[in-house]
Every structure is written in structure tokens, then in C-alpha cells.
Amino acid sequence: MNKNFRHIRKINCLLLLACIWSLFAIGQDKPGIFYSISGNGLKESSYMYGTYHLIKDSYLHSYPLVKEKLTNAKGVVVEVVIDSSQTAAAMGAGMLKGKTLSSLLPPSTADSLDVILKESIGVGIAAVNKLKPVNVTLTLSLVHMMKSNESIMNQYTGDYLDQYFAKSAKATGKTVTSLETIQEQMNILFNSESDEEQVKSLQTFLSKRTSMMAMGDTLLLHWLDRDLNKMYELTKQMNFSSADEEYLIKKRNLDWMEKLPKLMQQESNFIAVGALHLAGQWGLIKLLRDAGYTLTPLKL
């Protein structure tokens, strides 16, 4: 494996933490990203916090209420628990089998991508030829996000928020539950669309990358402002189709709704998932309320 390709693999390990990114929220005085969950027979309240996967835990120094509820809860629920022993195998889901990226792309698209890759990460298309088209899209998005928001990201230290919540729980003997395995999450990211459909999405991204990357930057600012409505509204302007919402948000949230009520009945849980899983018609806020729970926004 050459040096450039190892570099890409490192980038995609960061992508795992971003998990789709997370890429994709309802209330009063801005709906917010933090809620208590009560009612519907629960003996103790649980709490739900909408994370931004690339922010590190020193961010929470300014929001002691989050740490207080984390401490008080008996269990912690996260999207996925990172297991380094499974990471390499899981990342294989993002690799092409028996074909190359260059062979899938029209020559003009391949040429444009080669230039953009060299400008963004310092390697050409040859270094990413084994990656699925969606993997390249996500890699370019992540690299831009880290570079464009470097001053914001560098303000915070420690573990990425989702890691922090799971790690803190383990250190204090709490129950840690993952809603998905790494393999399941990578399969959702990389295998929900055919290679041909991924090529079309990559072409759309390349043609609109400046505006889409700017919207991604704005999405972070809305999260920092804890404005879930604006986050959700912004996703409607991004390259986020009904099919994307179906497999990235709706299906996953409905699967999670099979697990969350049982976990909350057993004990008080601190639930940490990407903020956009809270939003909209298929968001966890609405799904939990429809199921009879009372969700109360907690002001930070």
C-alpha cells in the first residue's frame, strides 16, 4: 500500500468518527439540541443530546448541564462504539470490488476530480482509485470541513463528543449501548446506493461543491448556535434527496425506535446521536413524542 493511499485511509478513519456524516431536527426559543425524556411509564427521565461528530469534548466545559445529566444517567447510548479491531474490515465497505473509480467515471469527470483532489488533499485520482464514489465525496467534504473550520475545531481538545460520552461511561462503570455496529454503519454509508447512483451523486457534488461546502460550514455554525430548525432547513437546500433521507435518517431512526424505549424502561439513559437525527418528520423528537413520551427542551 503506497504512502498516498495510507493517507486516504487515515482520512477515512476520521470519516468513521464523522459517521456519515453526519452529514443530516423541532421547539421554543430555538428547538435546541438537548432534551429530557419522561412520561409513558418511565420511572426515571432519560436525556437526548444532538452531537456534531467533529467537535471535541472540551466544548462541554461551557455547558455543565450536559455533563451533569451524563453523570446522573445510569447508561449511555451512542450511534456506534468504536472498536479498532473491526475498523479495517468495516472500512472495506467503502472500497470498490473488481473495478476502479476511473473506470466508472466519464473522462471529463475523472479529469475534473483529479484536479480537485490535487488541490484539496495533494494526491490525484490514482491514489483513490479503489474508493467508492460516495467515499470520495465524503472524503472531500470532510477534508474541506476540517480545513475551512480549523480555527473553530482547534478551540477544543480531548475526544470527539460521541467517543467522549462512551469513554466516560465505561470509565464510571455505566452501561454503554451502541445503536449500530461499525459494519452496519459503513454498509449504510457505502452500499445503500449502486456504484452508478454514487457516480451521479459525485458528479452533482463536484458541479456544486463550492455552494455545498459553504452550506456545510453554515451547518456547523447553526449547531454551535444550537438552532436545530436552521440545521434542518439548511439540509433541504443541500444535495439531500428523498432517497438519502430514507436510508440515512428515516430507516435508521425507525430501527432505533425499536431499541430506545426498551433501554429507557430499564434505566435512565443519556442518548447521544448526530443532531440531525433529532429533526423533522422522521426525527427522534417527533417519533418519541408520537410514541407518548414528553420531550422537554433543556436550555444550555
C-alpha positions in Angstrom: 0.0 0.0 0.0 1.6 3.3 -1.1 2.0 6.3 1.1 -0.7 8.3 -0.6 -3.2 5.6 -0.2 -2.4 5.2 3.5 -3.0 8.9 3.8 -6.5 8.5 2.3 -7.2 5.6 4.7 -6.3 7.9 7.6 -8.7 10.5 6.3 -11.4 7.9 6.1 -10.8 6.8 9.7 -11.8 10.3 10.6 -14.8 9.9 8.4 -15.8 6.9 10.5 -15.9 9.3 13.5 -18.0 11.6 11.4 -20.1 8.7 10.5 -22.0 9.9 7.9 -21.9 12.1 8.3 -23.1 13.2 9.5 -23.9 14.6 7.2 -28.1 15.4 8.3 -34.2 18.5 13.9 -38.1 20.8 16.1 -39.4 23.9 19.6 -39.4 27.1 21.5 -36.8 29.8 21.6 -34.9 27.7 19.1 -35.7 24.0 19.4 -32.2 23.2 20.7 -30.2 20.1 20.7 -30.7 18.8 24.3 -33.9 17.2 25.7 -35.2 15.4 28.7 -37.5 12.4 28.0 -40.1 11.5 30.5 -43.7 10.1 30.8 -45.1 7.0 29.1 -44.4 4.9 32.1 -40.7 5.8 32.5 -39.6 5.6 36.2 -36.7 8.0 35.5 -36.1 10.6 32.9 -33.6 10.0 30.1 -31.8 12.6 28.1 -31.1 13.1 24.4 -28.2 15.3 23.1 -27.7 16.1 19.4 -24.0 16.0 18.7 -21.7 17.3 16.0 -19.3 14.5 15.4 -16.2 16.5 14.8 -16.3 18.7 17.9 -14.1 17.6 20.8 -15.2 17.3 24.4 -13.7 20.4 25.9 -16.6 22.2 24.2 -18.7 20.9 27.1 -16.8 23.0 29.6 -19.1 25.8 28.8 -22.2 23.6 29.2 -22.0 21.9 32.6 -25.7 20.8 32.4 -24.7 18.2 29.7 -22.1 16.7 32.0 -24.4 16.8 34.9 -27.1 14.7 33.1 -24.4 12.4 31.8 -23.2 11.8 35.3 -26.7 11.3 36.6 -27.8 8.8 33.9 -27.2 5.1 34.6 -26.4 4.2 31.0 -25.2 5.9 27.8 -26.5 5.2 24.3 -24.4 6.2 21.2 -24.7 5.5 17.5 -21.7 3.3 17.4 -18.9 2.2 19.8 -15.5 2.4 18.0 -13.7 -0.9 18.0 -10.3 -0.7 16.5 -10.2 -4.4 15.8 -13.2 -4.1 13.5 -12.3 -0.8 11.8 -10.2 -2.2 9.0 -12.8 -4.8 8.0 -15.6 -2.1 8.2 -13.6 0.3 6.0 -13.6 -2.4 3.3 -17.2 -1.5 2.7 -16.0 1.7 1.1 -13.8 0.0 -1.4 -14.6 -0.9 -4.9 -14.5 -4.6 -5.8 -13.1 -5.7 -9.2 -13.3 -2.2 -10.7 -11.7 1.2 -10.3 -13.1 4.7 -9.8 -11.5 5.8 -13.1 -13.4 3.1 -15.0 -16.7 4.3 -13.5 -16.3 7.9 -14.3 -16.7 9.7 -17.7 -13.2 11.0 -18.8 -14.3 14.7 -18.2 -15.4 13.9 -14.7 -12.3 11.9 -13.9 -10.1 14.8 -15.2 -12.0 17.4 -13.0 -11.8 15.1 -10.0 -8.1 14.7 -10.4 -7.6 18.4 -10.3 -9.8 18.9 -7.3 -8.2 16.1 -5.4 -4.7 17.5 -6.0 -5.9 20.9 -4.8 -7.7 19.5 -1.7 -5.5 16.7 -0.4 -2.4 16.8 -2.6 -3.0 13.5 -4.4 -4.6 12.7 -7.7 -7.3 10.2 -8.7 -4.8 7.3 -8.9 -4.4 7.4 -5.1 -8.2 7.0 -4.6 -8.9 4.7 -7.5 -10.1 1.9 -5.2 -12.5 4.0 -3.3 -16.3 4.0 -4.0 -17.6 7.3 -5.4 -19.5 8.1 -2.2 -16.3 7.5 -0.3 -14.6 10.2 -2.4 -17.4 12.6 -1.9 -17.4 12.2 1.8 -13.6 12.4 2.0 -13.5 15.7 0.0 -16.3 17.1 2.3 -14.5 16.1 5.4 -11.2 17.5 4.4 -12.8 20.8 3.4 -14.7 20.9 6.7 -11.6 20.4 8.8 -9.6 22.9 6.8 -12.3 25.6 6.5 -13.2 25.4 10.1 -9.8 24.9 11.5 -10.0 27.9 13.9 -13.2 26.6 15.4 -12.1 23.0 15.6 -8.8 24.0 17.2 -10.6 25.7 20.1 -11.5 22.3 21.5 -9.4 19.4 22.8 -10.0 15.9 24.0 -12.0 13.2 22.4 -14.7 13.7 19.8 -18.0 14.1 21.5 -19.5 10.7 20.7 -16.3 9.0 21.8 -16.2 11.0 24.9 -19.7 10.1 26.0 -19.0 6.3 25.5 -15.5 6.5 27.1 -16.7 8.5 30.1 -19.5 5.9 30.6 -17.1 3.0 30.5 -14.7 4.7 32.9 -17.5 5.1 35.5 -19.0 1.6 35.1 -22.1 2.7 33.2 -23.9 0.6 30.7 -22.8 1.6 27.1 -25.1 0.6 24.3 -24.5 1.2 20.6 -27.4 1.6 18.2 -25.4 0.2 15.3 -22.3 -1.7 14.7 -19.4 -0.2 12.7 -20.1 -2.7 9.9 -23.7 -1.7 9.8 -22.9 2.0 9.7 -20.3 1.6 7.0 -22.7 -0.5 5.0 -25.4 2.2 5.2 -22.9 4.8 4.1 -21.3 2.9 1.2 -23.8 0.3 0.0 -27.2 1.9 0.1 -26.8 3.1 -3.5 -25.4 1.4 -6.6 -22.0 2.4 -7.9 -23.7 4.1 -10.8 -26.0 6.1 -8.5 -23.0 7.1 -6.5 -21.3 8.4 -9.6 -24.3 10.7 -10.3 -24.1 12.0 -6.7 -20.4 12.6 -7.0 -20.9 14.5 -10.3 -23.6 16.7 -8.7 -21.2 17.3 -5.7 -18.3 18.3 -8.0 -20.5 20.7 -10.0 -21.9 22.3 -6.9 -19.1 21.8 -4.5 -18.5 25.5 -3.6 -22.0 26.2 -2.6 -22.5 22.8 -0.9 -19.3 23.1 1.1 -20.3 26.6 2.2 -23.6 25.2 3.4 -21.7 22.5 5.3 -19.8 25.3 7.1 -23.1 27.1 7.9 -24.5 23.8 9.3 -21.7 23.8 11.9 -22.4 27.4 12.8 -26.1 26.6 13.3 -25.1 23.7 15.6 -22.8 25.9 17.6 -25.8 28.3 17.9 -27.9 25.2 19.0 -30.5 26.0 16.4 -32.0 22.7 15.2 -34.6 24.3 12.9 -32.0 26.2 10.9 -29.9 23.0 10.6 -32.9 21.1 9.3 -33.9 23.8 6.9 -30.4 24.0 5.5 -30.3 20.3 4.7 -33.3 20.9 2.3 -31.0 23.2 0.3 -28.2 20.7 0.2 -27.8 17.7 -2.1 -30.0 15.6 0.1 -32.6 13.6 -1.8 -35.6 11.7 -0.5 -33.7 8.5 -1.1 -30.8 9.9 1.1 -33.3 10.8 3.9 -34.9 7.3 3.6 -31.7 5.4 4.3 -29.6 7.9 6.3 -32.3 9.2 8.6 -35.8 7.6 8.4 -34.8 3.9 8.3 -32.1 4.3 11.0 -34.4 6.3 13.3 -37.2 3.8 13.0 -34.7 1.0 13.8 -33.5 3.0 16.8 -37.1 3.4 18.0 -37.3 -0.3 18.3 -34.4 -0.1 20.9 -34.7 3.2 22.7 -38.0 2.6 24.6 -36.7 -0.7 26.0 -33.5 0.9 27.1 -35.2 3.8 28.8 -37.6 1.5 30.5 -34.7 -0.4 32.0 -32.8 2.6 33.3 -32.1 6.3 32.8 -30.0 6.8 29.7 -28.0 9.6 28.2 -28.6 9.3 24.4 -26.1 10.9 22.1 -26.7 10.9 18.4 -25.9 13.2 15.5 -28.1 16.3 15.9 -29.9 15.9 12.5 -31.3 12.6 13.7 -33.5 14.7 16.0 -35.1 16.7 13.2 -38.1 16.7 11.0 -41.0 14.3 10.3 -38.8 11.2 10.9 -36.7 12.8 13.6 -36.4 11.2 17.0 -38.1 14.2 18.7 -41.3 13.7 16.8 -41.1 9.9 16.8 -40.7 9.8 20.6 -43.5 12.3 21.1 -45.8 10.3 18.8 -44.9 7.2 20.9 -46.3 9.0 24.0 -43.1 10.4 25.6 -42.8 14.0 26.9 -39.7 15.8 25.4 -38.7 18.9 27.2 -36.0 21.2 25.7 -33.2 21.8 28.1 -31.6 25.3 27.8 -27.9 25.3 27.7 
